[in-house]
Amino acid sequence: MPATDLDLLIHAARAAGETALKFSGPQAKAWDKPDDLGPVTEADLAVNAVLHRELTGARRDYGWLSEESEDSEKRLGQDRVFIVDPIDGTRSFIQGAAYWAHSIAIAEQGEVTAAVVYLPEVDRLYAAGRGLGATLNGTPISVSQRQQVEGASVLAAKPNYTAHHWVEGKVPDVERVYRPSLAYRLSLVAQGRFDAMLTLRDSWEWDIAAGSLILTEAGATVTDIYGHPLRFNNPHPQVRGVVAAGPALHAGLSSRLVTSQPKGEV
């Protein structure tokens, strides 16, 4: 990772925040994307433009993958790629809530090397560089050391607690918590405010790339639902869900999930 990559992401995130805060979520023009891919607003597109300008202008040889940009196979041949969600938690933004985020990462040969998740409404900036640790507004953060599954605080949407996801249909007795932005959920676990995070359905890379490194650098184990390390800049930019927690708790949660190995994998 070039030494200044993380500084670049922090600068770009703050520029994006300045742009986003010029819009009122409830009053911003909004519409639904095709194929049931959720809502988008004029603010999402404005932030996307700022990030594209700031990031690719500084790193012209890096690829680009963003929720709000047309995808291109060109990124697959580039060693490093920006992975961006201009506003993660657009529904929350539209409702006028404060907990939406800019999620920005750089992946090199499939592994995230620098990451920022920034919540401009509340001025919380989570950041991590590979081998540099994770911070919140410049202060080091670390994951919870909880080991027991029962009683653990778990950030997950309601469908993740459906009985068929769990061995013998036994859903663990955990404290169920939810926050609207997936990137923010990952960052909260990295911060140690909650013990674990689950999403059992296929997840877009731009939602989780930044948070995955912040978690890892905070001491968490982060895998897909099959226990595989997350890899990014895939031809189809999704991973097979996410399980994130401190090492012992991750092992406990993973052992209770019903999973089957995808065909063609060992």
C-alpha positions as a Markdown table, in Angstrom:
| # | Residue | x | y | z |
|---|---|---|---|---|
| 1 | Met | 0.0 | 0.0 | 0.0 |
| 2 | Pro | 1.5 | 3.3 | -1.0 |
| 3 | Ala | 2.1 | 5.3 | 2.2 |
| 4 | Thr | -0.3 | 8.1 | 1.3 |
| 5 | Asp | -3.2 | 5.9 | 0.2 |
| 6 | Leu | -5.0 | 6.1 | 3.6 |
| 7 | Asp | -4.5 | 9.9 | 3.7 |
| 8 | Leu | -6.0 | 10.2 | 0.3 |
| 9 | Leu | -9.1 | 8.2 | 1.4 |
| 10 | Ile | -9.5 | 10.4 | 4.5 |
| 11 | His | -9.3 | 13.5 | 2.4 |
| 12 | Ala | -11.8 | 12.2 | -0.1 |
| 13 | Ala | -14.2 | 11.1 | 2.6 |
| 14 | Arg | -14.3 | 14.5 | 4.2 |
| 15 | Ala | -14.8 | 16.2 | 0.8 |
| 16 | Ala | -17.7 | 13.7 | 0.2 |
| 17 | Gly | -19.2 | 14.6 | 3.5 |
| 18 | Glu | -19.1 | 18.3 | 2.7 |
| 19 | Thr | -21.0 | 17.6 | -0.5 |
| 20 | Ala | -23.5 | 15.2 | 1.1 |
| 21 | Leu | -24.4 | 17.7 | 3.9 |
| 22 | Lys | -25.5 | 20.2 | 1.3 |
| 23 | Phe | -28.5 | 18.0 | 0.6 |
| 24 | Ser | -31.5 | 17.4 | 2.8 |
| 25 | Gly | -32.3 | 13.7 | 2.7 |
| 26 | Pro | -36.1 | 14.0 | 2.9 |
| 27 | Gln | -36.1 | 16.7 | 0.2 |
| 28 | Ala | -33.5 | 15.2 | -2.2 |
| 29 | Lys | -34.7 | 13.9 | -5.5 |
| 30 | Ala | -34.9 | 10.1 | -5.1 |
| 31 | Trp | -36.0 | 7.2 | -7.3 |
| 32 | Asp | -35.7 | 3.4 | -7.4 |
| 33 | Lys | -33.0 | 1.6 | -9.3 |
| 34 | Pro | -34.0 | -1.1 | -11.8 |
| 35 | Asp | -34.0 | -4.8 | -10.8 |
| 36 | Asp | -35.1 | -4.1 | -7.2 |
| 37 | Leu | -31.6 | -2.7 | -6.3 |
| 38 | Gly | -33.0 | -0.1 | -3.9 |
| 39 | Pro | -33.3 | 3.7 | -3.9 |
| 40 | Val | -30.8 | 6.3 | -5.1 |
| 41 | Thr | -30.8 | 10.0 | -4.7 |
| 42 | Glu | -29.3 | 13.0 | -6.3 |
| 43 | Ala | -27.0 | 13.2 | -3.2 |
| 44 | Asp | -25.6 | 9.7 | -4.0 |
| 45 | Leu | -24.7 | 10.7 | -7.5 |
| 46 | Ala | -23.1 | 14.0 | -6.4 |
| 47 | Val | -21.0 | 12.2 | -3.8 |
| 48 | Asn | -20.0 | 9.6 | -6.3 |
| 49 | Ala | -18.8 | 12.3 | -8.6 |
| 50 | Val | -16.7 | 14.0 | -5.9 |
| 51 | Leu | -15.1 | 10.7 | -4.9 |
| 52 | His | -14.4 | 9.7 | -8.5 |
| 53 | Arg | -12.7 | 13.1 | -9.1 |
| 54 | Glu | -10.7 | 13.1 | -5.9 |
| 55 | Leu | -9.6 | 9.4 | -6.0 |
| 56 | Thr | -9.0 | 8.6 | -9.6 |
| 57 | Gly | -7.5 | 12.1 | -10.2 |
| 58 | Ala | -4.8 | 11.2 | -7.6 |
| 59 | Arg | -4.4 | 7.6 | -8.7 |
| 60 | Arg | -5.0 | 7.3 | -12.4 |
| 61 | Asp | -3.7 | 3.7 | -12.6 |
| 62 | Tyr | -6.2 | 2.4 | -10.0 |
| 63 | Gly | -9.5 | 0.8 | -11.1 |
| 64 | Trp | -12.9 | 1.9 | -10.0 |
| 65 | Leu | -15.9 | 0.0 | -8.6 |
| 66 | Ser | -18.8 | 2.0 | -7.2 |
| 67 | Glu | -22.4 | 1.2 | -6.5 |
| 68 | Glu | -23.4 | 4.3 | -8.4 |
| 69 | Ser | -21.1 | 3.9 | -11.5 |
| 70 | Glu | -21.5 | 1.6 | -14.5 |
| 71 | Asp | -19.2 | -1.3 | -14.0 |
| 72 | Ser | -16.4 | -2.0 | -16.4 |
| 73 | Glu | -14.2 | -5.2 | -16.8 |
| 74 | Lys | -11.2 | -2.9 | -17.1 |
| 75 | Arg | -10.9 | -2.9 | -13.3 |
| 76 | Leu | -10.2 | -6.7 | -13.3 |
| 77 | Gly | -6.9 | -6.1 | -15.0 |
| 78 | Gln | -5.7 | -3.4 | -12.6 |
| 79 | Asp | -3.6 | -4.3 | -9.6 |
| 80 | Arg | -5.3 | -1.8 | -7.3 |
| 81 | Val | -9.0 | -0.7 | -7.4 |
| 82 | Phe | -11.1 | 1.7 | -5.4 |
| 83 | Ile | -14.3 | 0.1 | -4.0 |
| 84 | Val | -16.8 | 2.8 | -3.1 |
| 85 | Asp | -20.3 | 3.2 | -1.7 |
| 86 | Pro | -21.0 | 6.9 | -1.9 |
| 87 | Ile | -23.9 | 6.7 | 0.6 |
| 88 | Asp | -24.3 | 3.4 | 2.5 |
| 89 | Gly | -27.7 | 3.6 | 4.1 |
| 90 | Thr | -29.5 | 5.6 | 1.5 |
| 91 | Arg | -32.9 | 4.7 | 3.0 |
| 92 | Ser | -31.7 | 6.2 | 6.3 |
| 93 | Phe | -30.5 | 9.3 | 4.5 |
| 94 | Ile | -33.9 | 9.7 | 2.8 |
| 95 | Gln | -35.6 | 9.5 | 6.2 |
| 96 | Gly | -33.5 | 12.3 | 7.6 |
| 97 | Ala | -31.6 | 10.0 | 10.0 |
| 98 | Ala | -27.9 | 10.6 | 10.9 |
| 99 | Tyr | -26.6 | 7.1 | 10.5 |
| 100 | Trp | -25.5 | 6.8 | 6.9 |
| 101 | Ala | -21.9 | 6.6 | 5.7 |
| 102 | His | -19.4 | 7.0 | 2.9 |
| 103 | Ser | -17.6 | 3.6 | 2.5 |
| 104 | Ile | -14.3 | 3.8 | 0.6 |
| 105 | Ala | -11.6 | 1.1 | 0.2 |
| 106 | Ile | -8.6 | 0.2 | -1.9 |
| 107 | Ala | -8.1 | -3.4 | -2.8 |
| 108 | Glu | -4.8 | -4.8 | -4.1 |
| 109 | Gln | -4.8 | -8.2 | -5.7 |
| 110 | Gly | -8.1 | -9.0 | -4.0 |
| 111 | Glu | -7.1 | -7.8 | -0.5 |
| 112 | Val | -8.1 | -4.5 | 1.1 |
| 113 | Thr | -5.1 | -2.4 | 2.0 |
| 114 | Ala | -6.7 | 1.0 | 3.1 |
| 115 | Ala | -10.2 | 1.8 | 4.2 |
| 116 | Val | -12.4 | 4.6 | 5.5 |
| 117 | Val | -16.0 | 4.6 | 6.7 |
| 118 | Tyr | -17.2 | 8.2 | 7.4 |
| 119 | Leu | -20.5 | 9.4 | 9.0 |
| 120 | Pro | -20.6 | 13.1 | 8.2 |
| 121 | Glu | -23.7 | 13.9 | 10.2 |
| 122 | Val | -22.0 | 12.8 | 13.4 |
| 123 | Asp | -18.4 | 13.4 | 12.3 |
| 124 | Arg | -17.2 | 9.8 | 13.0 |
| 125 | Leu | -14.4 | 8.7 | 10.8 |
| 126 | Tyr | -13.3 | 5.1 | 11.0 |
| 127 | Ala | -10.0 | 4.3 | 9.2 |
| 128 | Ala | -7.5 | 1.5 | 8.8 |
| 129 | Gly | -4.4 | 0.6 | 6.8 |
| 130 | Arg | -3.1 | -2.9 | 6.4 |
| 131 | Gly | -0.7 | -3.5 | 9.3 |
| 132 | Leu | -1.4 | 0.0 | 10.8 |
| 133 | Gly | -4.3 | -0.8 | 13.1 |
| 134 | Ala | -7.8 | 0.7 | 13.1 |
| 135 | Thr | -8.9 | 4.1 | 14.5 |
| 136 | Leu | -12.0 | 6.2 | 15.2 |
| 137 | Asn | -11.3 | 9.9 | 14.8 |
| 138 | Gly | -7.6 | 9.1 | 15.2 |
| 139 | Thr | -8.0 | 7.0 | 18.4 |
| 140 | Pro | -7.1 | 3.3 | 18.2 |
| 141 | Ile | -10.1 | 0.9 | 18.4 |
| 142 | Ser | -10.3 | -2.8 | 19.1 |
| 143 | Val | -12.9 | -5.6 | 18.8 |
| 144 | Ser | -14.8 | -7.0 | 21.8 |
| 145 | Gln | -13.1 | -9.9 | 23.5 |
| 146 | Arg | -16.3 | -11.7 | 24.3 |
| 147 | Gln | -16.1 | -15.5 | 23.8 |
| 148 | Gln | -19.6 | -16.8 | 24.7 |
| 149 | Val | -22.3 | -16.8 | 22.0 |
| 150 | Glu | -25.2 | -16.6 | 24.4 |
| 151 | Gly | -25.8 | -13.1 | 25.5 |
| 152 | Ala | -23.5 | -11.6 | 22.8 |
| 153 | Ser | -24.7 | -8.4 | 21.1 |
| 154 | Val | -25.1 | -9.1 | 17.4 |
| 155 | Leu | -25.8 | -6.6 | 14.7 |
| 156 | Ala | -27.9 | -8.3 | 12.1 |
| 157 | Ala | -31.2 | -7.9 | 10.2 |
| 158 | Lys | -34.2 | -9.9 | 11.3 |
| 159 | Pro | -34.0 | -12.5 | 8.4 |
| 160 | Asn | -30.7 | -13.7 | 9.7 |
| 161 | Tyr | -32.5 | -15.2 | 12.8 |
| 162 | Thr | -34.7 | -17.4 | 10.7 |
| 163 | Ala | -34.5 | -21.0 | 12.1 |
| 164 | His | -33.3 | -22.7 | 8.9 |
| 165 | His | -30.0 | -20.8 | 9.0 |
| 166 | Trp | -29.1 | -22.4 | 12.3 |
| 167 | Val | -28.1 | -26.0 | 13.2 |
| 168 | Glu | -31.1 | -28.0 | 14.3 |
| 169 | Gly | -33.2 | -24.8 | 14.0 |
| 170 | Lys | -31.8 | -23.5 | 17.3 |
| 171 | Val | -31.3 | -19.7 | 17.0 |
| 172 | Pro | -28.8 | -18.6 | 19.7 |
| 173 | Asp | -30.0 | -16.5 | 22.5 |
| 174 | Val | -28.2 | -13.2 | 21.6 |
| 175 | Glu | -28.9 | -9.6 | 22.1 |
| 176 | Arg | -30.4 | -8.5 | 18.7 |
| 177 | Val | -29.3 | -5.1 | 17.5 |
| 178 | Tyr | -29.7 | -3.3 | 14.1 |
| 179 | Arg | -28.3 | -0.3 | 12.4 |
| 180 | Pro | -29.2 | 0.8 | 8.9 |
| 181 | Ser | -25.8 | 1.1 | 7.2 |
| 182 | Leu | -23.9 | -2.1 | 6.7 |
| 183 | Ala | -20.6 | -0.3 | 6.7 |
| 184 | Tyr | -21.5 | 1.3 | 10.0 |
| 185 | Arg | -22.5 | -2.0 | 11.5 |
| 186 | Leu | -19.1 | -3.5 | 10.6 |
| 187 | Ser | -17.3 | -0.4 | 12.1 |
| 188 | Leu | -19.3 | -0.6 | 15.3 |
| 189 | Val | -18.1 | -4.1 | 15.9 |
| 190 | Ala | -14.5 | -3.0 | 15.2 |
| 191 | Gln | -15.0 | -0.3 | 17.8 |
| 192 | Gly | -16.1 | -2.9 | 20.4 |
| 193 | Arg | -19.5 | -1.3 | 20.9 |
| 194 | Phe | -21.1 | -4.6 | 19.8 |
| 195 | Asp | -19.7 | -8.1 | 19.8 |
| 196 | Ala | -20.5 | -9.5 | 16.3 |
| 197 | Met | -22.1 | -8.8 | 13.0 |
| 198 | Leu | -23.9 | -11.2 | 10.6 |
| 199 | Thr | -25.3 | -10.9 | 7.1 |
| 200 | Leu | -26.1 | -14.3 | 5.6 |
| 201 | Arg | -27.1 | -13.3 | 2.1 |
| 202 | Asp | -24.7 | -12.4 | -0.7 |
| 203 | Ser | -23.3 | -8.9 | -0.1 |
| 204 | Trp | -22.1 | -6.3 | -2.5 |
| 205 | Glu | -18.4 | -5.5 | -2.2 |
| 206 | Trp | -18.9 | -1.8 | -1.9 |
| 207 | Asp | -21.0 | -2.3 | 1.3 |
| 208 | Ile | -18.3 | -4.3 | 3.1 |
| 209 | Ala | -14.8 | -3.8 | 1.7 |
| 210 | Ala | -13.9 | -0.9 | 3.9 |
| 211 | Gly | -15.5 | -2.3 | 7.0 |
| 212 | Ser | -13.8 | -5.6 | 6.6 |
| 213 | Leu | -10.3 | -4.1 | 6.9 |
| 214 | Ile | -11.3 | -1.9 | 9.8 |
| 215 | Leu | -12.5 | -5.0 | 11.6 |
| 216 | Thr | -9.5 | -7.1 | 10.8 |
| 217 | Glu | -7.1 | -4.3 | 11.9 |
| 218 | Ala | -9.2 | -4.0 | 15.1 |
| 219 | Gly | -8.5 | -7.7 | 15.8 |
| 220 | Ala | -11.6 | -9.4 | 14.4 |
| 221 | Thr | -12.0 | -12.5 | 12.3 |
| 222 | Val | -13.9 | -11.7 | 9.2 |
| 223 | Thr | -15.0 | -14.4 | 6.7 |
| 224 | Asp | -17.9 | -15.3 | 4.4 |
| 225 | Ile | -20.5 | -17.7 | 5.7 |
| 226 | Tyr | -18.4 | -20.7 | 4.7 |
| 227 | Gly | -15.4 | -19.5 | 6.7 |
| 228 | His | -13.4 | -18.4 | 3.7 |
| 229 | Pro | -11.4 | -15.1 | 3.7 |
| 230 | Leu | -13.1 | -12.3 | 1.8 |
| 231 | Arg | -11.7 | -11.5 | -1.6 |
| 232 | Phe | -12.5 | -8.3 | -3.5 |
| 233 | Asn | -12.6 | -7.0 | -7.1 |
| 234 | Asn | -14.4 | -10.1 | -8.3 |
| 235 | Pro | -16.0 | -10.3 | -11.8 |
| 236 | His | -19.4 | -10.3 | -10.1 |
| 237 | Pro | -18.7 | -7.9 | -7.2 |
| 238 | Gln | -20.4 | -9.9 | -4.4 |
| 239 | Val | -19.2 | -12.1 | -1.5 |
| 240 | Arg | -21.1 | -14.9 | 0.1 |
| 241 | Gly | -22.3 | -13.1 | 3.2 |
| 242 | Val | -20.2 | -11.9 | 6.2 |
| 243 | Val | -19.5 | -13.2 | 9.7 |
| 244 | Ala | -17.4 | -10.9 | 11.8 |
| 245 | Ala | -16.4 | -11.0 | 15.5 |
| 246 | Gly | -13.5 | -11.6 | 17.8 |
| 247 | Pro | -11.8 | -14.9 | 17.0 |
| 248 | Ala | -13.5 | -17.1 | 19.7 |
| 249 | Leu | -16.9 | -15.6 | 19.2 |
| 250 | His | -16.6 | -15.9 | 15.4 |
| 251 | Ala | -15.8 | -19.6 | 15.8 |
| 252 | Gly | -18.8 | -20.1 | 18.1 |
| 253 | Leu | -21.2 | -18.4 | 15.7 |
| 254 | Ser | -19.8 | -20.1 | 12.6 |
| 255 | Ser | -20.2 | -23.5 | 14.2 |
| 256 | Arg | -23.9 | -23.0 | 14.7 |
| 257 | Leu | -24.7 | -21.8 | 11.2 |
| 258 | Val | -26.1 | -24.2 | 8.6 |
| 259 | Thr | -23.8 | -23.9 | 5.6 |
| 260 | Ser | -23.1 | -26.1 | 2.6 |
| 261 | Gln | -19.9 | -25.9 | 0.6 |
| 262 | Pro | -20.5 | -24.3 | -2.8 |
| 263 | Lys | -20.1 | -26.6 | -5.7 |
| 264 | Gly | -16.7 | -26.7 | -7.2 |
| 265 | Glu | -15.0 | -25.6 | -4.0 |
| 266 | Val | -13.0 | -27.7 | -1.6 |
